[in-house]
């Protein structure tokens, strides 16, 4: 990430967990991604409009990631800025895929060193 800001010690731990998650995400390694997420994880995606999809639990979230990477194996996530307070982290990002890119923000909650919630929002 280009810019990090942790407001407290817990925020440092949260940023480390998010950095590790983002690293395996860019490898498109679904097993490693799921190892970085809690059993009861929650993922809110940016589509379909207007509210996105909502997926809970390892099996449902795994299926989303598998389809996501299958659709564009060359896609890449680049975090532009992140800050964390306690167990919450906000990441401003750019996602580049074969036909262009989108920019957005993730609001992430970390529990026990793993991503428990990943709520994604994209610029229109």
Secondary structure, DSSP 8 states (H G I E B T S, - for coil): ---EEESSHHHHHHHHHHHHHHHHHHTT-HHHHHHTEEEEEEEE-S-STTT--EEESHHHHHHHHHHHHHH-TT-EEEEEEEEEETTEEEEEEEEEETTEEEEEEEEEEEETTEEEEEEEEE--
